[in-house]
Amino acid sequence: MDSPIVAAVVLAAGGGRRYGMPKALVEHEGSLLVERAVRTARAVCDPVLVVLGAQAVDVWQRADLSGAALLANKDWESGMASSLATGLKGALSWPGRVDAVLVTLVDMPGMTPEALAAVRAHGAPHALAVATYDGVRSHPVLLGRDHWAGVMETLTGDEGARRYLAAHDVTEVDCTGLADPADLDVPPPGVPSAP
């Protein structure tokens, strides 16, 4: 049997209200956060779908997103739920079957191919898996194709698949030490929030 096709979905549409600018355009250690997220995802998944929203044209013009398919979330201001729905619809309409999606966030610069690969290894149409760090659930999150319709029914506001995952059996994958799950919510001290 062929191995399952797992697509990465990079959620990069937010306006970064607390940060002061869209996090996709934040420079971190020499590259934009969205470029780092795409590079990390491409090391493990094919295809890679990037959901853009806030300043999408600027991101498209400035960032090197080669090897990724770009999806526009016109409803990005409503929160993460609409971005996840955009990513799932993109995977549904992808030419060729996608068996599962691996969801990762643009504002986690400490994400690594090793952590993505550990969760991706559980990829299957029936699968649900989530990375944990010291016992705390975080990203990436793996959603098998059989669950996409159910996830989309529960999506609301700024909440992703959390409610759906809470109601189902989920494989927890210990990624402690494989990646840094911290997200960049606000600029580090001394870093201006907008270019």
Backbone as JSON Lines, residues from 0, in Angstrom:
{"i":0,"aa":"M","n":[0.84,-1.19,0.0],"ca":[0.0,0.0,0.0],"c":[0.88,1.25,0.0]}
{"i":1,"aa":"D","n":[0.46,2.27,-0.74],"ca":[1.22,3.51,-0.77],"c":[1.17,4.19,0.59]}
{"i":2,"aa":"S","n":[2.24,4.92,0.92],"ca":[2.21,5.65,2.18],"c":[1.25,6.83,2.06]}
{"i":3,"aa":"P","n":[0.62,7.22,3.16],"ca":[-0.38,8.29,3.12],"c":[0.23,9.62,2.65]}
{"i":4,"aa":"I","n":[-0.56,10.38,1.94],"ca":[-0.16,11.73,1.51],"c":[-0.58,12.7,2.61]}
{"i":5,"aa":"V","n":[0.41,13.36,3.21],"ca":[0.13,14.32,4.27],"c":[0.55,15.71,3.79]}
{"i":6,"aa":"A","n":[-0.41,16.62,3.75],"ca":[-0.13,18.0,3.35],"c":[0.1,18.84,4.59]}
{"i":7,"aa":"A","n":[1.07,19.73,4.54],"ca":[1.23,20.71,5.61],"c":[0.32,21.89,5.33]}
{"i":8,"aa":"V","n":[-0.33,22.38,6.37],"ca":[-1.11,23.61,6.27],"c":[-0.49,24.61,7.24]}
{"i":9,"aa":"V","n":[0.13,25.65,6.68],"ca":[0.75,26.7,7.48],"c":[-0.23,27.84,7.62]}
{"i":10,"aa":"L","n":[-0.67,28.1,8.87],"ca":[-1.63,29.19,9.1],"c":[-0.84,30.48,9.3]}
{"i":11,"aa":"A","n":[-0.97,31.39,8.31],"ca":[-0.16,32.62,8.3],"c":[-1.0,33.83,7.92]}
{"i":12,"aa":"A","n":[-2.29,33.82,8.28],"ca":[-3.2,34.86,7.79],"c":[-3.43,36.0,8.77]}
{"i":13,"aa":"G","n":[-3.06,35.81,10.04],"ca":[-3.44,36.78,11.07],"c":[-2.81,38.14,10.91]}
{"i":14,"aa":"G","n":[-3.49,39.13,11.5],"ca":[-3.0,40.51,11.45],"c":[-1.98,40.83,12.52]}
{"i":15,"aa":"G","n":[-1.81,39.94,13.5],"ca":[-0.83,40.16,14.57],"c":[-1.12,41.41,15.38]}
{"i":16,"aa":"R","n":[-2.38,41.53,15.85],"ca":[-2.76,42.74,16.6],"c":[-1.81,43.02,17.76]}
{"i":17,"aa":"R","n":[-1.53,42.01,18.57],"ca":[-0.65,42.24,19.73],"c":[0.78,42.49,19.3]}
{"i":18,"aa":"Y","n":[1.17,41.95,18.16],"ca":[2.54,42.13,17.69],"c":[2.71,43.5,17.03]}
{"i":19,"aa":"G","n":[1.64,44.01,16.45],"ca":[1.71,45.3,15.78],"c":[1.87,45.2,14.28]}
{"i":20,"aa":"M","n":[1.91,43.96,13.74],"ca":[2.02,43.73,12.3],"c":[1.75,42.25,12.04]}
{"i":21,"aa":"P","n":[1.41,41.89,10.79],"ca":[1.2,40.47,10.48],"c":[2.47,39.67,10.76]}
{"i":22,"aa":"K","n":[2.33,38.57,11.49],"ca":[3.51,37.81,11.88],"c":[4.2,37.17,10.68]}
{"i":23,"aa":"A","n":[3.47,36.96,9.59],"ca":[4.09,36.4,8.39],"c":[5.23,37.28,7.91]}
{"i":24,"aa":"L","n":[5.14,38.6,8.19],"ca":[6.14,39.56,7.71],"c":[7.21,39.89,8.75]}
{"i":25,"aa":"V","n":[7.14,39.25,9.91],"ca":[8.14,39.5,10.96],"c":[9.45,38.82,10.59]}
{"i":26,"aa":"E","n":[10.54,39.59,10.69],"ca":[11.86,39.01,10.4],"c":[12.41,38.39,11.69]}
{"i":27,"aa":"H","n":[12.94,37.18,11.56],"ca":[13.47,36.47,12.71],"c":[14.72,35.72,12.27]}
{"i":28,"aa":"E","n":[15.84,36.07,12.85],"ca":[17.11,35.41,12.54],"c":[17.37,35.34,11.03]}
{"i":29,"aa":"G","n":[17.13,36.45,10.35],"ca":[17.52,36.57,8.95],"c":[16.5,36.17,7.9]}
{"i":30,"aa":"S","n":[15.32,35.69,8.32],"ca":[14.3,35.42,7.32],"c":[12.92,35.72,7.91]}
{"i":31,"aa":"L","n":[11.94,35.85,7.04],"ca":[10.58,36.11,7.5],"c":[10.02,34.84,8.15]}
{"i":32,"aa":"L","n":[9.17,35.04,9.15],"ca":[8.57,33.88,9.84],"c":[7.87,32.95,8.86]}
{"i":33,"aa":"V","n":[7.19,33.51,7.87],"ca":[6.47,32.65,6.93],"c":[7.44,31.83,6.08]}
{"i":34,"aa":"E","n":[8.6,32.39,5.75],"ca":[9.6,31.63,5.01],"c":[10.14,30.47,5.85]}
{"i":35,"aa":"R","n":[10.4,30.74,7.12],"ca":[10.89,29.68,8.02],"c":[9.87,28.56,8.13]}
{"i":36,"aa":"A","n":[8.6,28.94,8.29],"ca":[7.55,27.94,8.45],"c":[7.42,27.08,7.2]}
{"i":37,"aa":"V","n":[7.51,27.7,6.03],"ca":[7.4,26.96,4.78],"c":[8.6,26.03,4.59]}
{"i":38,"aa":"R","n":[9.81,26.52,4.85],"ca":[11.01,25.68,4.73],"c":[10.91,24.46,5.64]}
{"i":39,"aa":"T","n":[10.49,24.69,6.87],"ca":[10.38,23.6,7.84],"c":[9.34,22.58,7.36]}
{"i":40,"aa":"A","n":[8.2,23.07,6.89],"ca":[7.13,22.18,6.43],"c":[7.55,21.41,5.18]}
{"i":41,"aa":"R","n":[8.26,22.07,4.27],"ca":[8.67,21.41,3.02],"c":[9.66,20.29,3.26]}
{"i":42,"aa":"A","n":[10.38,20.36,4.37],"ca":[11.34,19.3,4.69],"c":[10.63,17.98,5.0]}
{"i":43,"aa":"V","n":[9.33,18.06,5.3],"ca":[8.61,16.89,5.78],"c":[7.37,16.56,4.93]}
{"i":44,"aa":"C","n":[6.75,17.57,4.35],"ca":[5.46,17.37,3.67],"c":[5.47,17.86,2.23]}
{"i":45,"aa":"D","n":[4.66,17.22,1.43],"ca":[4.4,17.65,0.06],"c":[2.98,17.19,-0.27]}
{"i":46,"aa":"P","n":[2.06,18.1,-0.51],"ca":[2.21,19.54,-0.7],"c":[2.28,20.33,0.61]}
{"i":47,"aa":"V","n":[2.66,21.62,0.46],"ca":[2.6,22.59,1.55],"c":[1.64,23.69,1.13]}
{"i":48,"aa":"L","n":[0.61,23.89,1.94],"ca":[-0.41,24.91,1.67],"c":[-0.24,26.02,2.7]}
{"i":49,"aa":"V","n":[-0.12,27.26,2.23],"ca":[0.06,28.4,3.12],"c":[-1.19,29.27,3.04]}
{"i":50,"aa":"V","n":[-1.82,29.49,4.19],"ca":[-3.02,30.32,4.24],"c":[-2.61,31.75,4.59]}
{"i":51,"aa":"L","n":[-2.83,32.68,3.65],"ca":[-2.51,34.09,3.84],"c":[-3.79,34.9,4.02]}
{"i":52,"aa":"G","n":[-3.66,36.05,4.67],"ca":[-4.82,36.91,4.87],"c":[-4.38,38.36,4.97]}
{"i":53,"aa":"A","n":[-3.99,38.79,6.18],"ca":[-3.56,40.17,6.4],"c":[-2.37,40.48,5.51]}
{"i":54,"aa":"Q","n":[-2.45,41.59,4.77],"ca":[-1.38,42.04,3.88],"c":[-0.87,40.9,2.98]}
{"i":55,"aa":"A","n":[-1.81,40.11,2.48],"ca":[-1.44,38.93,1.68],"c":[-0.58,39.3,0.47]}
{"i":56,"aa":"V","n":[-0.88,40.41,-0.17],"ca":[-0.11,40.81,-1.36],"c":[1.33,41.14,-0.96]}
{"i":57,"aa":"D","n":[1.51,41.84,0.18],"ca":[2.86,42.15,0.67],"c":[3.63,40.86,0.96]}
{"i":58,"aa":"V","n":[2.95,39.91,1.61],"ca":[3.61,38.64,1.93],"c":[4.01,37.94,0.64]}
{"i":59,"aa":"W","n":[3.09,37.89,-0.3],"ca":[3.34,37.22,-1.59],"c":[4.51,37.87,-2.32]}
{"i":60,"aa":"Q","n":[4.61,39.21,-2.25],"ca":[5.68,39.91,-2.96],"c":[7.03,39.81,-2.25]}
{"i":61,"aa":"R","n":[7.02,39.8,-0.91],"ca":[8.28,39.87,-0.16],"c":[8.86,38.53,0.21]}
{"i":62,"aa":"A","n":[8.01,37.54,0.42],"ca":[8.49,36.27,0.97],"c":[8.83,35.28,-0.14]}
{"i":63,"aa":"D","n":[9.86,34.48,0.11],"ca":[10.2,33.38,-0.79],"c":[9.39,32.17,-0.34]}
{"i":64,"aa":"L","n":[8.29,31.93,-1.04],"ca":[7.4,30.82,-0.7],"c":[7.42,29.75,-1.77]}
{"i":65,"aa":"S","n":[8.58,29.63,-2.45],"ca":[8.68,28.64,-3.51],"c":[8.44,27.24,-2.97]}
{"i":66,"aa":"G","n":[7.74,26.45,-3.75],"ca":[7.41,25.1,-3.34],"c":[6.15,24.99,-2.52]}
{"i":67,"aa":"A","n":[5.49,26.13,-2.27],"ca":[4.24,26.11,-1.49],"c":[3.1,26.63,-2.34]}
{"i":68,"aa":"A","n":[1.9,26.14,-2.08],"ca":[0.69,26.66,-2.72],"c":[0.07,27.68,-1.78]}
{"i":69,"aa":"L","n":[-0.32,28.83,-2.32],"ca":[-0.86,29.9,-1.5],"c":[-2.38,29.89,-1.56]}
{"i":70,"aa":"L","n":[-3.01,30.0,-0.39],"ca":[-4.46,30.06,-0.28],"c":[-4.82,31.38,0.4]}
{"i":71,"aa":"A","n":[-5.8,32.09,-0.15],"ca":[-6.21,33.38,0.42],"c":[-7.44,33.2,1.29]}
{"i":72,"aa":"N","n":[-7.34,33.64,2.54],"ca":[-8.49,33.65,3.44],"c":[-9.02,35.08,3.49]}
{"i":73,"aa":"K","n":[-10.08,35.33,2.74],"ca":[-10.64,36.68,2.69],"c":[-11.3,37.05,4.01]}
{"i":74,"aa":"D","n":[-11.62,36.05,4.82],"ca":[-12.31,36.28,6.09],"c":[-11.34,36.21,7.28]}
{"i":75,"aa":"W","n":[-10.04,36.5,7.04],"ca":[-9.02,36.29,8.06],"c":[-9.27,37.04,9.35]}
{"i":76,"aa":"E","n":[-9.95,38.2,9.26],"ca":[-10.17,39.0,10.47],"c":[-11.08,38.31,11.48]}
{"i":77,"aa":"S","n":[-11.83,37.29,11.03],"ca":[-12.74,36.59,11.95],"c":[-12.0,35.63,12.87]}
{"i":78,"aa":"G","n":[-10.73,35.34,12.59],"ca":[-9.95,34.5,13.49],"c":[-9.41,33.24,12.84]}
{"i":79,"aa":"M","n":[-8.74,32.43,13.66],"ca":[-8.03,31.24,13.17],"c":[-8.95,30.22,12.51]}
{"i":80,"aa":"A","n":[-10.2,30.14,13.0],"ca":[-11.12,29.12,12.46],"c":[-11.27,29.24,10.95]}
{"i":81,"aa":"S","n":[-11.4,30.46,10.45],"ca":[-11.6,30.64,9.01],"c":[-10.34,30.25,8.24]}
{"i":82,"aa":"S","n":[-9.17,30.46,8.85],"ca":[-7.93,30.07,8.18],"c":[-7.79,28.55,8.12]}
{"i":83,"aa":"L","n":[-8.14,27.86,9.2],"ca":[-8.09,26.4,9.19],"c":[-9.08,25.85,8.17]}
{"i":84,"aa":"A","n":[-10.28,26.45,8.1],"ca":[-11.27,26.02,7.12],"c":[-10.73,26.22,5.7]}
{"i":85,"aa":"T","n":[-10.06,27.35,5.46],"ca":[-9.46,27.61,4.15],"c":[-8.42,26.54,3.81]}
{"i":86,"aa":"G","n":[-7.59,26.18,4.78],"ca":[-6.58,25.16,4.56],"c":[-7.19,23.8,4.27]}
{"i":87,"aa":"L","n":[-8.23,23.43,5.02],"ca":[-8.87,22.13,4.81],"c":[-9.56,22.08,3.44]}
{"i":88,"aa":"K","n":[-10.2,23.18,3.05],"ca":[-10.83,23.21,1.72],"c":[-9.77,23.12,0.62]}
{"i":89,"aa":"G","n":[-8.62,23.74,0.85],"ca":[-7.52,23.65,-0.12],"c":[-7.04,22.21,-0.26]}
{"i":90,"aa":"A","n":[-6.96,21.5,0.87],"ca":[-6.52,20.11,0.83],"c":[-7.57,19.23,0.15]}
{"i":91,"aa":"L","n":[-8.85,19.53,0.39],"ca":[-9.93,18.76,-0.25],"c":[-9.91,18.91,-1.76]}
{"i":92,"aa":"S","n":[-9.58,20.12,-2.22],"ca":[-9.62,20.36,-3.67],"c":[-8.26,20.13,-4.34]}
{"i":93,"aa":"W","n":[-7.27,19.66,-3.56],"ca":[-5.94,19.43,-4.13],"c":[-6.01,18.34,-5.19]}
{"i":94,"aa":"P","n":[-5.35,18.56,-6.34],"ca":[-5.34,17.49,-7.35],"c":[-4.59,16.27,-6.81]}
{"i":95,"aa":"G","n":[-5.26,15.17,-6.76],"ca":[-4.69,14.01,-6.1],"c":[-5.16,14.0,-4.66]}
{"i":96,"aa":"R","n":[-5.37,12.84,-4.12],"ca":[-5.94,12.7,-2.79],"c":[-4.92,13.08,-1.71]}
{"i":97,"aa":"V","n":[-5.39,13.83,-0.72],"ca":[-4.61,14.12,0.48],"c":[-5.27,13.35,1.62]}
{"i":98,"aa":"D","n":[-4.48,12.54,2.35],"ca":[-5.03,11.68,3.39],"c":[-5.12,12.35,4.75]}
{"i":99,"aa":"A","n":[-4.27,13.34,4.99],"ca":[-4.25,14.04,6.27],"c":[-3.55,15.38,6.09]}
{"i":100,"aa":"V","n":[-3.84,16.31,7.0],"ca":[-3.11,17.58,7.0],"c":[-2.37,17.72,8.33]}
{"i":101,"aa":"L","n":[-1.21,18.34,8.24],"ca":[-0.39,18.65,9.4],"c":[-0.43,20.16,9.57]}
{"i":102,"aa":"V","n":[-1.12,20.62,10.6],"ca":[-1.35,22.05,10.79],"c":[-0.25,22.63,11.67]}
{"i":103,"aa":"T","n":[0.37,23.71,11.17],"ca":[1.42,24.39,11.92],"c":[1.19,25.89,11.82]}
{"i":104,"aa":"L","n":[1.75,26.63,12.76],"ca":[1.5,28.07,12.86],"c":[2.72,28.87,12.44]}
{"i":105,"aa":"V","n":[2.47,30.02,11.83],"ca":[3.57,30.86,11.33],"c":[4.39,31.45,12.46]}
{"i":106,"aa":"D","n":[3.79,31.62,13.65],"ca":[4.49,32.35,14.71],"c":[5.21,31.44,15.71]}
{"i":107,"aa":"M","n":[5.61,30.25,15.24],"ca":[6.39,29.33,16.08],"c":[7.75,29.09,15.44]}
{"i":108,"aa":"P","n":[8.67,30.06,15.54],"ca":[9.95,29.93,14.85],"c":[10.8,28.77,15.34]}
{"i":109,"aa":"G","n":[10.5,28.24,16.53],"ca":[11.26,27.12,17.05],"c":[10.78,25.76,16.58]}
{"i":110,"aa":"M","n":[9.79,25.75,15.67],"ca":[9.3,24.48,15.1],"c":[10.41,23.86,14.26]}
{"i":111,"aa":"T","n":[10.49,22.54,14.26],"ca":[11.56,21.85,13.53],"c":[10.99,20.74,12.65]}
{"i":112,"aa":"P","n":[11.74,20.35,11.61],"ca":[11.31,19.2,10.81],"c":[11.16,17.94,11.67]}
{"i":113,"aa":"E","n":[11.98,17.8,12.71],"ca":[11.91,16.6,13.56],"c":[10.56,16.5,14.26]}
{"i":114,"aa":"A","n":[10.07,17.61,14.79],"ca":[8.76,17.59,15.46],"c":[7.64,17.33,14.45]}
{"i":115,"aa":"L","n":[7.72,17.99,13.29],"ca":[6.71,17.75,12.26],"c":[6.72,16.29,11.83]}
{"i":116,"aa":"A","n":[7.9,15.73,11.64],"ca":[8.0,14.34,11.18],"c":[7.44,13.37,12.21]}
{"i":117,"aa":"A","n":[7.65,13.67,13.5],"ca":[7.17,12.78,14.55],"c":[5.64,12.69,14.52]}
{"i":118,"aa":"V","n":[4.98,13.81,14.3],"ca":[3.51,13.82,14.24],"c":[3.03,13.3,12.89]}
{"i":119,"aa":"R","n":[3.75,13.68,11.83],"ca":[3.37,13.23,10.48],"c":[3.37,11.7,10.38]}
{"i":120,"aa":"A","n":[4.21,11.05,11.15],"ca":[4.32,9.59,11.1],"c":[3.0,8.9,11.42]}
{"i":121,"aa":"H","n":[2.08,9.62,12.04],"ca":[0.77,9.06,12.38],"c":[-0.26,9.32,11.29]}
{"i":122,"aa":"G","n":[0.17,9.9,10.16],"ca":[-0.73,10.31,9.1],"c":[-1.53,9.16,8.5]}
{"i":123,"aa":"A","n":[-2.85,9.31,8.52],"ca":[-3.77,8.35,7.91],"c":[-5.14,9.03,7.88]}
{"i":124,"aa":"P","n":[-6.03,8.6,6.99],"ca":[-7.34,9.27,6.9],"c":[-8.12,9.28,8.2]}
{"i":125,"aa":"H","n":[-7.95,8.26,9.05],"ca":[-8.73,8.17,10.29],"c":[-8.03,8.82,11.48]}
{"i":126,"aa":"A","n":[-6.82,9.34,11.29],"ca":[-5.96,9.73,12.41],"c":[-6.26,11.12,12.95]}
{"i":127,"aa":"L","n":[-6.04,11.26,14.25],"ca":[-5.96,12.55,14.92],"c":[-4.74,12.48,15.83]}
{"i":128,"aa":"A","n":[-3.82,13.43,15.7],"ca":[-2.62,13.42,16.54],"c":[-2.23,14.85,16.85]}
{"i":129,"aa":"V","n":[-1.61,15.02,18.01],"ca":[-1.18,16.36,18.42],"c":[0.15,16.23,19.14]}
{"i":130,"aa":"A","n":[1.02,17.2,18.88],"ca":[2.3,17.25,19.57],"c":[2.11,17.71,21.01]}
{"i":131,"aa":"T","n":[2.88,17.11,21.93],"ca":[2.9,17.61,23.3],"c":[4.33,17.95,23.68]}
{"i":132,"aa":"Y","n":[4.45,18.94,24.55],"ca":[5.75,19.37,25.06],"c":[5.62,19.42,26.58]}
{"i":133,"aa":"D","n":[6.36,18.56,27.26],"ca":[6.23,18.43,28.72],"c":[4.77,18.22,29.11]}
{"i":134,"aa":"G","n":[4.07,17.42,28.33],"ca":[2.69,17.06,28.64],"c":[1.63,18.06,28.21]}
{"i":135,"aa":"V","n":[2.03,19.17,27.61],"ca":[1.07,20.2,27.19],"c":[0.87,20.13,25.69]}
{"i":136,"aa":"R","n":[-0.39,20.04,25.26],"ca":[-0.69,19.98,23.83],"c":[-0.36,21.3,23.13]}
{"i":137,"aa":"S","n":[0.18,21.17,21.92],"ca":[0.52,22.35,21.13],"c":[0.45,21.97,19.65]}
{"i":138,"aa":"H","n":[1.36,22.5,18.85],"ca":[1.4,22.2,17.42],"c":[2.69,21.47,17.09]}
{"i":139,"aa":"P","n":[2.73,20.75,16.0],"ca":[1.7,20.61,14.98],"c":[0.55,19.68,15.41]}
{"i":140,"aa":"V","n":[-0.55,19.82,14.66],"ca":[-1.74,18.98,14.86],"c":[-2.02,18.26,13.56]}
{"i":141,"aa":"L","n":[-2.25,16.95,13.63],"ca":[-2.54,16.16,12.45],"c":[-4.03,15.83,12.41]}
{"i":142,"aa":"L","n":[-4.66,16.16,11.28],"ca":[-6.09,15.9,11.11],"c":[-6.28,14.99,9.9]}
{"i":143,"aa":"G","n":[-6.71,13.76,10.13],"ca":[-6.98,12.85,9.03],"c":[-8.22,13.26,8.25]}
{"i":144,"aa":"R","n":[-8.23,12.92,6.98],"ca":[-9.29,13.33,6.07],"c":[-10.7,12.97,6.57]}
{"i":145,"aa":"D","n":[-10.84,11.83,7.24],"ca":[-12.15,11.41,7.74],"c":[-12.74,12.41,8.73]}
{"i":146,"aa":"H","n":[-11.9,13.26,9.3],"ca":[-12.35,14.19,10.35],"c":[-12.59,15.61,9.82]}
{"i":147,"aa":"W","n":[-12.22,15.9,8.58],"ca":[-12.26,17.29,8.12],"c":[-13.65,17.91,8.19]}
{"i":148,"aa":"A","n":[-14.65,17.17,7.75],"ca":[-16.02,17.72,7.77],"c":[-16.44,18.02,9.2]}
{"i":149,"aa":"G","n":[-16.15,17.1,10.11],"ca":[-16.5,17.32,11.51],"c":[-15.77,18.5,12.12]}
{"i":150,"aa":"V","n":[-14.48,18.63,11.79],"ca":[-13.71,19.78,12.29],"c":[-14.34,21.07,11.78]}
{"i":151,"aa":"M","n":[-14.66,21.12,10.49],"ca":[-15.21,22.36,9.92],"c":[-16.54,22.74,10.58]}
{"i":152,"aa":"E","n":[-17.32,21.75,10.99],"ca":[-18.6,22.06,11.65],"c":[-18.39,22.71,13.01]}
{"i":153,"aa":"T","n":[-17.26,22.46,13.66],"ca":[-17.04,22.98,15.01],"c":[-16.21,24.26,15.02]}
{"i":154,"aa":"L","n":[-15.71,24.7,13.87],"ca":[-14.83,25.86,13.83],"c":[-15.59,27.14,14.13]}
{"i":155,"aa":"T","n":[-15.01,27.95,15.02],"ca":[-15.63,29.23,15.33],"c":[-14.58,30.22,15.83]}
{"i":156,"aa":"G","n":[-14.69,31.45,15.36],"ca":[-13.85,32.54,15.86],"c":[-12.37,32.27,15.79]}
{"i":157,"aa":"D","n":[-11.7,32.48,16.93],"ca":[-10.25,32.35,16.97],"c":[-9.82,30.99,17.5]}
{"i":158,"aa":"E","n":[-10.74,30.04,17.5],"ca":[-10.43,28.71,17.99],"c":[-10.28,27.79,16.78]}
{"i":159,"aa":"G","n":[-9.22,27.01,16.76],"ca":[-9.02,26.06,15.67],"c":[-9.81,24.79,15.9]}
{"i":160,"aa":"A","n":[-9.14,23.66,15.9],"ca":[-9.8,22.36,16.04],"c":[-9.93,21.91,17.49]}
{"i":161,"aa":"R","n":[-9.62,22.79,18.43],"ca":[-9.56,22.39,19.85],"c":[-10.83,21.68,20.32]}
{"i":162,"aa":"R","n":[-11.99,22.24,20.0],"ca":[-13.25,21.66,20.47],"c":[-13.46,20.26,19.89]}
{"i":163,"aa":"Y","n":[-13.15,20.09,18.62],"ca":[-13.3,18.79,17.98],"c":[-12.34,17.77,18.6]}
{"i":164,"aa":"L","n":[-11.1,18.2,18.81],"ca":[-10.1,17.3,19.38],"c":[-10.48,16.89,20.81]}
{"i":165,"aa":"A","n":[-11.08,17.8,21.56],"ca":[-11.46,17.5,22.94],"c":[-12.53,16.42,23.01]}
{"i":166,"aa":"A","n":[-13.31,16.27,21.92],"ca":[-14.42,15.31,21.92],"c":[-14.05,13.98,21.27]}
{"i":167,"aa":"H","n":[-12.8,13.81,20.86],"ca":[-12.39,12.6,20.15],"c":[-11.09,12.04,20.72]}
{"i":168,"aa":"D","n":[-10.84,10.77,20.43],"ca":[-9.57,10.15,20.82],"c":[-8.45,10.72,19.96]}
{"i":169,"aa":"V","n":[-7.43,11.21,20.6],"ca":[-6.32,11.84,19.91],"c":[-5.02,11.18,20.37]}
{"i":170,"aa":"T","n":[-4.17,10.85,19.41],"ca":[-2.84,10.34,19.75],"c":[-1.95,11.5,20.13]}
{"i":171,"aa":"E","n":[-1.41,11.47,21.35],"ca":[-0.48,12.51,21.77],"c":[0.94,12.05,21.44]}
{"i":172,"aa":"V","n":[1.68,12.9,20.75],"ca":[3.04,12.57,20.31],"c":[4.0,13.45,21.1]}
{"i":173,"aa":"D","n":[4.82,12.83,21.94],"ca":[5.74,13.6,22.78],"c":[6.85,14.19,21.92]}
{"i":174,"aa":"C","n":[6.85,15.51,21.8],"ca":[7.87,16.2,21.01],"c":[8.78,17.04,21.91]}
{"i":175,"aa":"T","n":[8.76,16.75,23.21],"ca":[9.61,17.47,24.15],"c":[11.07,17.36,23.7]}
{"i":176,"aa":"G","n":[11.7,18.5,23.55],"ca":[13.1,18.52,23.14],"c":[13.32,18.5,21.64]}
{"i":177,"aa":"L","n":[12.26,18.19,20.88],"ca":[12.4,18.19,19.42],"c":[12.21,19.57,18.82]}
{"i":178,"aa":"A","n":[11.44,20.42,19.51],"ca":[11.15,21.76,19.0],"c":[10.82,22.66,20.18]}
{"i":179,"aa":"D","n":[10.85,23.96,19.93],"ca":[10.45,24.94,20.94],"c":[9.03,25.39,20.57]}
{"i":180,"aa":"P","n":[8.04,25.07,21.42],"ca":[6.66,25.38,21.07],"c":[6.24,26.82,21.35]}
{"i":181,"aa":"A","n":[7.17,27.67,21.79],"ca":[6.8,29.05,22.11],"c":[6.37,29.79,20.85]}
{"i":182,"aa":"D","n":[5.33,30.6,20.99],"ca":[4.92,31.43,19.86],"c":[5.31,32.88,20.13]}
{"i":183,"aa":"L","n":[5.49,33.63,19.05],"ca":[5.87,35.03,19.16],"c":[4.59,35.86,19.19]}
{"i":184,"aa":"D","n":[4.12,36.16,20.4],"ca":[2.88,36.93,20.53],"c":[3.13,38.43,20.49]}
{"i":185,"aa":"V","n":[4.24,38.83,21.08],"ca":[4.61,40.25,21.11],"c":[6.08,40.36,20.75]}
{"i":186,"aa":"P","n":[6.52,41.51,20.24],"ca":[7.93,41.64,19.88],"c":[8.82,41.47,21.09]}
{"i":187,"aa":"P","n":[10.0,40.87,20.9],"ca":[10.97,40.8,21.99],"c":[11.35,42.2,22.45]}
{"i":188,"aa":"P","n":[11.79,42.38,23.7],"ca":[12.18,43.71,24.18],"c":[13.23,44.34,23.26]}
{"i":189,"aa":"G","n":[13.0,45.61,22.96],"ca":[13.96,46.33,22.13],"c":[13.78,46.15,20.63]}
{"i":190,"aa":"V","n":[12.78,45.33,20.25],"ca":[12.53,45.13,18.82],"c":[11.31,45.95,18.42]}
{"i":191,"aa":"P","n":[11.45,46.83,17.42],"ca":[10.28,47.61,17.0],"c":[9.2,46.69,16.44]}
{"i":192,"aa":"S","n":[7.94,47.07,16.66],"ca":[6.84,46.17,16.27],"c":[6.44,46.34,14.82]}
{"i":193,"aa":"A","n":[6.86,47.37,14.17],"ca":[6.5,47.53,12.76],"c":[7.69,48.11,12.01]}
{"i":194,"aa":"P","n":[7.85,47.67,10.75],"ca":[9.01,48.17,10.0],"c":[8.85,49.64,9.62]}
